[in-house]
């Protein structure tokens, strides 16, 4: 299971000047409009690998931008890139909100 951090209205955070803002409804697959393998920020949807990484990102968004965020457990499609704290995929399905 992976963790998707979204704005309060379930939209992409828009970090790293991401021009592609997606909306993530519950229990519906959302595909990236562009798919590129590798570590580039473009061409996929990024998720946190652990709940602690997702919480850190949520705190970062509030501390730096005063944006309140939500965390969802999510299923993913094909792994396009992975490092120690996040994964990039071609599609995401938010399963349920993680309540703190």
Backbone as JSON, one array per atom type, in Angstrom:
{
  "sequence": "XXXXXXXXXXXXXXXXXXXXXXXXXXXXXXXXXXXXXXXXXXXXXXXXXXXXXXXXXXXXXXXXXXXXXXXXXXXXXXXXXXXXXXXXXXXXXXXXXXXX",
  "N": [[0.86, -1.18, 0.0], [0.44, 2.25, -0.71], [0.79, 5.85, -0.21], [-1.06, 8.67, -0.93], [-0.75, 12.1, -0.98], [-2.79, 14.87, -0.9], [-4.29, 18.08, -1.73], [-6.77, 19.68, 0.34], [-9.11, 19.5, -1.15], [-8.71, 17.24, -2.65], [-6.8, 17.44, -4.76], [-3.8, 17.52, -6.82], [-0.63, 18.43, -5.36], [1.06, 20.23, -6.64], [3.78, 20.63, -6.47], [7.25, 21.4, -7.2], [6.85, 22.94, -9.45], [4.84, 21.67, -10.93], [2.82, 21.41, -13.69], [0.63, 19.87, -14.26], [-2.2, 19.33, -12.79], [-4.04, 17.09, -11.06], [-7.18, 15.57, -10.09], [-8.22, 13.51, -7.43], [-10.54, 11.35, -6.97], [-12.29, 9.18, -4.64], [-11.82, 5.66, -4.82], [-11.55, 5.38, -7.62], [-9.8, 4.89, -10.6], [-7.16, 6.96, -11.6], [-5.39, 8.18, -14.27], [-2.13, 9.14, -15.32], [-1.64, 11.83, -17.55], [0.63, 11.94, -19.1], [3.28, 9.67, -19.5], [6.35, 8.75, -18.25], [9.2, 6.88, -17.74], [11.65, 6.75, -15.08], [13.54, 9.12, -13.02], [12.72, 11.73, -13.43], [10.64, 14.55, -12.68], [8.44, 14.84, -14.26], [5.81, 13.13, -16.07], [4.29, 11.17, -14.63], [2.69, 10.0, -11.59], [3.31, 10.82, -8.3], [3.83, 9.2, -5.16], [3.93, 8.68, -1.59], [5.97, 6.25, 0.02], [5.72, 5.3, 2.6], [3.62, 5.74, 5.51], [4.71, 7.52, 7.36], [6.38, 9.09, 5.73], [4.44, 10.32, 4.16], [3.09, 11.82, 6.11], [5.13, 13.57, 6.79], [5.34, 15.06, 4.4], [2.81, 16.23, 4.36], [3.01, 17.89, 6.63], [5.11, 19.54, 5.78], [3.85, 20.91, 3.64], [1.98, 22.42, 5.06], [3.61, 23.94, 6.8], [5.25, 25.42, 5.01], [3.57, 26.47, 2.99], [1.12, 26.94, 4.1], [-0.99, 25.28, 3.45], [-3.58, 23.04, 3.94], [-3.65, 19.55, 4.0], [-4.57, 16.21, 2.86], [-4.3, 12.7, 3.49], [-4.27, 9.7, 1.7], [-4.72, 6.18, 1.56], [-3.48, 4.24, -1.06], [-3.77, 2.43, -4.14], [-1.63, 1.4, -6.8], [-0.57, 1.61, -10.27], [1.66, 0.64, -12.75], [5.04, 0.65, -11.7], [7.11, 3.32, -12.26], [9.34, 4.59, -11.34], [11.34, 4.42, -8.39], [12.41, 5.39, -5.17], [13.99, 5.75, -1.95], [11.94, 6.93, -0.46], [9.7, 7.63, -2.01], [7.45, 6.84, -4.77], [6.94, 6.62, -8.27], [4.28, 6.43, -10.53], [2.04, 5.2, -13.14], [-0.7, 5.25, -12.78], [-3.26, 5.81, -10.27], [-5.27, 4.81, -7.49], [-7.18, 6.04, -5.07], [-7.91, 4.67, -2.04], [-8.85, 4.87, 0.68], [-9.23, 7.45, 3.17], [-6.65, 8.4, 5.39], [-7.02, 8.88, 8.67], [-5.98, 11.06, 11.2]],
  "CA": [[0.0, 0.0, 0.0], [1.17, 3.51, -0.8], [0.05, 6.96, 0.37], [-1.18, 9.85, -1.78], [-1.02, 13.34, -0.25], [-3.49, 15.8, -1.78], [-4.86, 19.25, -1.07], [-8.0, 19.3, 1.05], [-10.14, 19.16, -2.14], [-8.22, 16.05, -3.38], [-6.05, 17.79, -5.97], [-2.35, 17.43, -6.75], [-0.02, 19.5, -4.58], [1.68, 21.21, -7.53], [5.18, 20.87, -6.1], [8.26, 21.4, -8.26], [6.24, 23.62, -10.61], [4.07, 20.69, -11.7], [1.7, 22.06, -14.37], [-0.47, 18.92, -14.43], [-2.91, 19.17, -11.53], [-5.08, 16.07, -11.18], [-8.1, 15.4, -8.97], [-8.21, 12.1, -7.05], [-11.75, 10.89, -6.27], [-12.15, 7.89, -3.98], [-12.13, 4.39, -5.48], [-11.59, 5.52, -9.07], [-8.45, 4.97, -11.15], [-6.79, 8.2, -12.28], [-4.18, 7.94, -15.04], [-1.29, 10.29, -15.67], [-1.8, 12.14, -18.98], [1.93, 11.68, -19.73], [3.98, 8.64, -18.75], [7.79, 8.66, -18.53], [9.97, 6.17, -16.72], [12.82, 7.45, -14.58], [13.42, 10.0, -11.86], [12.22, 13.07, -13.77], [9.37, 14.88, -12.02], [7.37, 14.77, -15.25], [5.42, 11.85, -16.64], [3.78, 10.18, -13.69], [2.07, 10.45, -10.34], [4.18, 10.47, -7.19], [3.21, 8.84, -3.88], [4.85, 8.33, -0.5], [6.05, 4.81, 0.24], [5.28, 4.99, 3.97], [2.73, 6.72, 6.15], [5.53, 8.56, 7.97], [6.79, 9.99, 4.65], [3.25, 11.1, 3.79], [2.87, 12.8, 7.18], [6.18, 14.59, 6.66], [4.96, 15.91, 3.28], [1.65, 17.0, 4.81], [3.53, 18.92, 7.52], [5.86, 20.46, 4.93], [2.89, 21.75, 2.9], [1.38, 23.4, 5.97], [4.65, 24.84, 7.32], [5.81, 26.29, 3.97], [2.56, 27.09, 2.13], [-0.13, 27.07, 4.85], [-2.03, 24.47, 2.8], [-3.99, 21.83, 4.66], [-3.66, 18.42, 3.07], [-5.15, 14.95, 3.27], [-3.53, 11.52, 3.11], [-5.1, 8.57, 1.32], [-4.09, 4.93, 1.16], [-3.72, 4.16, -2.5], [-3.24, 1.37, -5.0], [-0.95, 2.01, -7.94], [-0.37, 0.82, -11.48], [3.05, 0.26, -13.04], [6.07, 1.47, -11.06], [7.98, 3.96, -13.25], [10.57, 4.93, -10.63], [11.19, 4.28, -6.94], [13.59, 5.63, -4.35], [13.79, 5.32, -0.56], [10.77, 7.52, 0.2], [8.53, 7.84, -2.87], [7.32, 6.03, -5.96], [6.26, 7.26, -9.4], [3.46, 5.43, -11.21], [1.22, 5.67, -14.26], [-2.09, 5.45, -12.35], [-3.5, 5.76, -8.82], [-6.64, 4.68, -7.01], [-7.26, 6.35, -3.63], [-8.83, 3.69, -1.44], [-9.5, 5.44, 1.87], [-8.47, 8.5, 3.82], [-5.98, 8.08, 6.65], [-7.41, 9.89, 9.66], [-4.98, 11.17, 12.27]],
  "C": [[0.9, 1.24, 0.0], [0.26, 4.62, -0.31], [0.11, 8.18, -0.54], [-1.54, 11.04, -0.9], [-1.64, 14.3, -1.25], [-3.86, 17.06, -1.0], [-6.16, 18.8, -0.42], [-9.12, 18.91, 0.08], [-9.69, 18.05, -3.09], [-7.52, 16.36, -4.69], [-4.55, 17.64, -5.73], [-1.77, 18.62, -6.0], [0.64, 20.57, -5.45], [3.11, 21.55, -7.16], [6.09, 20.78, -7.31], [7.7, 21.93, -9.58], [5.48, 22.66, -11.53], [2.87, 21.37, -12.36], [0.47, 21.16, -14.5], [-1.11, 18.65, -13.07], [-4.08, 18.22, -11.75], [-5.96, 16.07, -9.94], [-8.22, 13.9, -8.71], [-9.47, 11.72, -6.28], [-11.5, 9.52, -5.63], [-12.56, 6.75, -4.9], [-12.33, 4.49, -6.99], [-10.15, 5.66, -9.57], [-8.27, 6.29, -11.9], [-5.45, 7.94, -12.96], [-3.44, 9.24, -15.3], [-1.45, 10.57, -17.16], [-0.51, 11.9, -19.77], [2.64, 10.66, -18.86], [5.43, 8.58, -19.21], [8.47, 7.91, -17.4], [11.14, 7.03, -16.27], [12.49, 8.47, -13.51], [12.91, 11.4, -12.16], [10.88, 13.31, -13.09], [8.19, 14.77, -12.97], [7.01, 13.32, -15.57], [4.99, 10.79, -15.68], [3.18, 10.84, -12.46], [2.94, 9.94, -9.2], [3.38, 10.2, -5.92], [4.29, 8.56, -2.86], [4.81, 6.81, -0.31], [5.55, 4.42, 1.63], [4.37, 6.09, 4.5], [3.56, 7.84, 6.78], [6.04, 9.55, 6.92], [5.63, 10.88, 4.21], [2.96, 12.17, 4.84], [3.9, 13.92, 7.12], [5.83, 15.57, 5.53], [3.76, 16.8, 3.65], [2.09, 18.15, 5.71], [4.31, 19.98, 6.74], [4.92, 21.42, 4.2], [2.26, 22.8, 3.82], [2.43, 24.42, 6.43], [5.13, 25.84, 6.27], [4.76, 27.05, 3.15], [1.23, 27.35, 2.83], [-1.3, 26.37, 4.16], [-2.31, 23.25, 3.65], [-4.14, 20.71, 3.64], [-4.31, 17.2, 3.7], [-4.24, 13.83, 2.79], [-4.5, 10.39, 2.83], [-4.24, 7.33, 1.11], [-4.44, 4.72, -0.3], [-3.11, 2.9, -3.11], [-2.61, 2.05, -6.2], [-0.88, 1.05, -9.11], [1.08, 0.41, -11.6], [4.02, 1.21, -12.33], [7.01, 2.0, -12.15], [9.32, 4.36, -12.65], [10.29, 4.78, -9.14], [12.51, 4.66, -6.28], [13.24, 5.27, -2.91], [12.53, 5.87, 0.1], [9.56, 7.77, -0.69], [8.6, 6.95, -4.11], [6.57, 6.83, -7.02], [5.54, 6.17, -10.18], [2.66, 6.05, -12.33], [-0.23, 5.91, -13.87], [-2.23, 5.19, -10.86], [-4.98, 5.56, -8.56], [-6.61, 4.92, -5.51], [-8.33, 5.46, -3.0], [-9.58, 4.23, -0.23], [-8.6, 6.49, 2.5], [-7.86, 7.97, 5.12], [-6.31, 9.2, 7.62], [-6.41, 9.89, 10.79], [-5.61, 11.68, 13.54]]
}
